[in-house]
Amino acid sequence: MDPVRNPFAPGAGQRPPELAGRDKEVSAFEVVLERVARGRPERSLVLTGLRGVGKTVLLGELRSMAVKRGWGAGKVEARPDADLRRPLSAALHRAIRDLAVRHRAPDRVEAILGVLKAFALRAAPDGAKLRDRWQPGIDVPAASGRADSGDIEIDLVELFTDVAELAQDVGTGVALLIDEMQDLKPDDISALCAACHELSQLGAPLVVVGAGLPHLPAVLSASKSYSERLFRYVRIDRLSREDADRAVLAPVEREDAGITDEALDALFDASGGYPYFIQAYGKAAWDAAPADPISALDVSVAAPEADAELAVGFFGSRYERATPAEREYLRAMAELTDGKDAGVNTAQVADQLGRKPSSLSPARDSLIKKGLVYSAERGQIAFTVPHFGRFLLGRED
């Protein structure tokens, strides 16, 4: 098959991967958009799931939905140990520009941009020299006395309130999408919860849509005890067989090509229904197929190439971030689960390594911080990456 036409290649035809199996989440967000636009209270949304289930793709779809409804929308990708002010300022700047197209009072838009600039400038530490201060690229004077106290919780509440009022002027709302939300600093998580709480009290048209690993609800709950009332939690899992087939068939058929039922069986067995893996094995199978339709033999021939690519880009890049002690911990988890996607007891890991549980706490906590494992429940630990245990057992160290 022509590799140039490969519909599974990243960015193929400027289309995102096929969004299969997420109709429920998309419909629920439609309701959120409609309720908020009508001034009715609605909780913000948090999507959780393992890596590779398509949370980022789904966030992109939800953002597109908001923009099509005339909303302002901005996206943030949280990074460990990075402050929220700078990326949040850039995201809200984008959202305000979206709203400015529809707003009839330029002075009002500029006033809110001034508040945003004041908020952004506080990203620089006190006493920083002018040359070291970050300039947010907002071409209006910074406001004074609003969202510029330096206390992220106070400032975020004031900023969100003002931006939401700007959206209310034009009868729409603002959607702030935050990927890898579990990586936000504790103070930023707390401030975000406080701001969402204030907005819900006011019925303001601004919603946060966060996405993160399965332990994100616990991170939010540890920050603010009332966080469970602020967000509606949606677990994103691997696809059913029907939806996994749709994720393969739709892009293939758009290219006027075909695939056999046996090949679909083989792709589902290889991918486990995880969207990221469906795309990886689908891409390799398309390139390996000498003719239309794609066959089970093509999938079999292509699988080693897909495995090798995943071993470097998906699994290996994460494994390389672990220290020797952390790799030892990961290996023990893989051996205890026999390479399956299952949780293990932390005491079992200690027994496997012949160590005291307390001595392994630093390695476990560091792995959680790096996003390689998560604590499903007290005393339990599991990989955040599907098939990671299988990858580890197949390594030759």
N, C-alpha and C positions, 0 to 999 in steps of 0.2 A: 504494500500500500504506500502511496506517496507520502513521505514524511513531512513534506511542506504542508499538507492538508491535515496533519494529525490534530484531531479535535481535543485531544487530552493534553497537548503540550501547554505549558504555562502561558497564559495570555493568548491562546490560539484564537484567531479571529477577533481579538479584543473582547472576548467573552469570558466571564468567570466560569469556574467549574459548574456543571449542572447542579442546580439547587433542588435536589430530589429529597422527598421525605420530610420536608419542613413546612408543609402547608398549614399545619396547626399553629406553629409559631408565627408565621406570616399573617394568618387571619387574626390572631390575638393582637398583633401589633396594629393592625388596621383599626381594631376596636379602640386601642389606646389612643391612636391619633385622633379618632373621631370624638371620643369622650373629652380629651384634653382641649381640643379646639372649641368644644361647646361649653367650656368652663366647668366641667364636672371633674371631681377629684378622681385621680387614678394613680396607682402605685408605679414607681419606676420598675424596670425590668432587669433581671440578672440571669444570664445564660451560663450554665456550668457544664463541664464535660471534659473528657480526656483530650489530649492533643490528637489532631487528626480527624476529629469528628465534624469539622466544618464550621466552627464558631465564628471565625474571622470572615468567611464567605457570607454567612448569615448576617453578620453585622453590616457588611457592605450592602446587602439587599435591603435591610431595614433602613439604612441611611438613604438609599435611593427612593424608597417609598415615602420617606418624610419630605425629601426634596420635591418629589412630584406633587405632593399636597401643598406646596408653597411654604413649607417650614424652613427655618434655618437649621442647618445640621453641621456638626463638626465631629471629628474623630480623633481620639487620643490613644496612643499605644504606651501603656505604662512600662517603665523600666525599673529594675531593682535599684534602690538607693538614689533615684533621681527625683528631684522636687517636681510637684505637679504644676506649679505656676506657669512655667514656660510652655509646655505642650498644651495645657488647657487654654492659655491665652491665644495661642495660634488657632486652636479648634474653634473657640468662640468668636475670634475675629472672622473666620470663614463663615460661621453661622450668621453673624451680624451683616456681612456683605450679602448673604442670601436674602435677608430681610430688607436690606436697604433698597433693593430693586423695586419692592412693592410699597415702600414707605413714602409718604408725600411730604414729610417734614425733615429736610436734610439736617436742620439744626438739632433736631431730636436725636437723629442717628449719630451725629458728631458728639453729642453730649454723652451718649452711652459708650462710644468709642473712647472718649476721654477717661471714663471710669475704668474701662478695660485696660487702657494704657497705664493708669495709676496702679492697678492691680498687678500688671505684668512687671513694672519697674521694681516692685518689691522683691522680685526674684533675686536681685543682687544683694549680697550681704551688706549689713550696715558698715559704713566706712569704706566701701569699695571705691577705688579711683574711677574717674569718669571713663577712662579707656577700658576698664574691666567690666563696666556695666553693660548688660545685654539690652539692645535696642529692639523693641518688638515690631518695628516697621509699621506703626500706626501713625498716620500723618495728621494728627490733631494734638493740641496741647493736653497734657495729663490733667485730669481733674484733681481736686484737692478735697480731702475729708470724706471720701467715699471709696471703700474697698482698698484702702491704702494704709491700714493700721499696722500691717506686718503680722497680724494674727490671722493665720490662714482660715480659721473657722469663721471669724467675724467677716473677713473680706469676701469669702466665698458666698456667704449668705447674701451680702449686699450686692455682689456682682450678679449672681443668679437672679435675684429679684428684679434688678434693673433690666437685664437682658430679656427676662420673661415678659416684662411690661412692654418692651419694644415689640415683641412678637404679638402681644395682645392688641397693640395699636392696629395691626393689619389683619387681625382675626385668625392668626395661625399659632404656631408654637415653635419651640426649639427642642431638638433632639441632640443630646450629647452622648456619643458612643465611646466607651472606654474598653479597649482590649487589654488582656493580661491584667485585669483589675487587681488580682491578688498581689501584684508587685508594687502597688502604691505603698508609700510610707505610712506607718500607723497614724501620724498626725493628719495626713492628707485623707486617709480613709475616714477618720473621725469627722473631719471638716465636711467631707462629701455627704456623709450621713446626716449631719446637722443641717446642711443646706437643703437636702431632699426633704427633711422633716418640715422645715420652714415653708418650702414650696407647697407641700401637701396641705399644710394648715391654711395657706392663702388661696389654694386652688389655682396656683400660677401655671401657665402653659409651658413648662419646661420639664422634660423627662430625661432621666439618665438611663441608658441601656448599657449595662456592663457585661463583660464576658470574661470567664476565667476558669481555672481548674476546679475540680470537685470540692476542694476545701474552702472555696471563696465564701460561702455562707458562714462558715465558722470564723473566718477572718473578720467579716462584717459584724457578726454578733459579738466578738470579743472587743470590738471598737465601741459600739453603742448597743446597749441591751435592747433598744427598741427597733433595731435595724430589721428584724423579721417582719415588722409591720410596714416598713417603708418600701420593700421590694417584693415583687412577685418572682419567685425562683422557678426557672424552667431548666430541666436537665436535658441536655442534648446528647444523644447516644448514637451508636452505630446504626446503620440503616437496616431495615427489614430486607428480606430477599426481594420482594416486589420493588421496593424503592431503589435497592442497589442495581437491579436490572434496568430500571428507568434511567439511572445515572449513567449507565453505559449506552443504552439504546438511543437516548435522545441525541447526544452529540454525534454518534455514528450515523444515524439516519439523516441528520442535517447535512452530512457529506454525501448523501445518496449511496451509502455503503451498507453492508449487512454483517451480522455476526450469528453464529450458530448457537442453539440452545446449550450444546455441550461446552462451548467456549464461555457462555455466561456462567455455567456451573463452575468451571475452572477458575474464572475471575472471582467469583464469590468466595470460593474456598481459599484462594490466595490472599484476598483482601480482608476477609472477615467482616465485610460490610462497612469498613471505615472509609469515608469519602476520600481522604488523602491517599490511601493505598489503592482505592479503585482507580484514581487518576494515574497513579504511578504504574500499576500493572496494565491498565488500559493503554497508556502511551506506548509502553514497550511492546505490547501485543500488536498494536497497529503498525509499528515500525517493522516488526518481524514478519508480518503476514505478506506473502508474495502475491496474493490475489484476494479478491473479494469472493466470499465473506471470510471474516476472521474465524479461524477454527480453534478447537481445543488444543491441537498440536502447536498452533502459533502461540497460544498462551503458555504452553509448556516450554517451548523454545525460548520465549521472552522472559520467563520468570527469573532466571539467574541474573539477567541484566538489570531487571527492576530491583532485585534483592541487593545487588551490588551498589546501585545508585542510592537506595534507601540506607544502606549500611554506612555510606559516607555522609550524605546530606541530612538524613532525618535522625538516624540513631547515632552515628559516629560523632556528629557535631556536638551532641549532648553528652555523650560518654567522655569526650575529651575535656569537658569542663570539670569533671570529677577528679578529686585527688586520689592517690593510691588507696588511702583508708576508705574513702567513699566508694571506690570501685570494688573493694573487698566486700563492703556492705551490700552493694547492688548485686554482686555475684551470688552472695548467700541467699538473697531474696529469690533470684532466678532459680537456684538449685532447689529451694524449698517449694516453689510453685511448679517445678518441672517445666519452666518456660511458659506457663499459661498466664493469662491475664487475670490474676487473682491476688487478693490481699493475704498478708501473712502477719502473724503475731510477732511483735518486736522481741518478745522473750525467746521465740523460736530462732530468730536471727542470732541472738546472743549465744544460744546453745550451739547453733551451727558453726559459729566462729570460736567457740570455747572461751567466750569473754563475758564479763559482767555487763548487764544491760546499761548501767550508768556510764560505763566507759565508752559505749557506742553512741551516747546521746549527741555529742558534738557532730559526728559524721551524719547521723540521721537528720538533725536540725539543719545542717548545711545543705543536705540534699533536698530538703523541703524548700529551703530558701531559693535554691537554684531551679526549682520547678521540675525536678526529676522524679520525686516521689511525693505522695500526699498521705495524710492521715485520715483514712475513711472514718474511723471512730477511735476512741481511746484504746491505745495498746495495739492498734492495727496500722499497717503500712502497705502501700501499693504503688505500682509504677504509674506515672502520669502519661506515659507513652505506650500505646498498645503494641503488643508483640516485642516489647523491649527485653523481656526475659528470654524469649526465643533467640533474639539477637545476641544476648550475652552468652548464652550457652553455645552458640555457634562460633564464637570468637576463639582465635588461637593466640593467646597472650604469650 
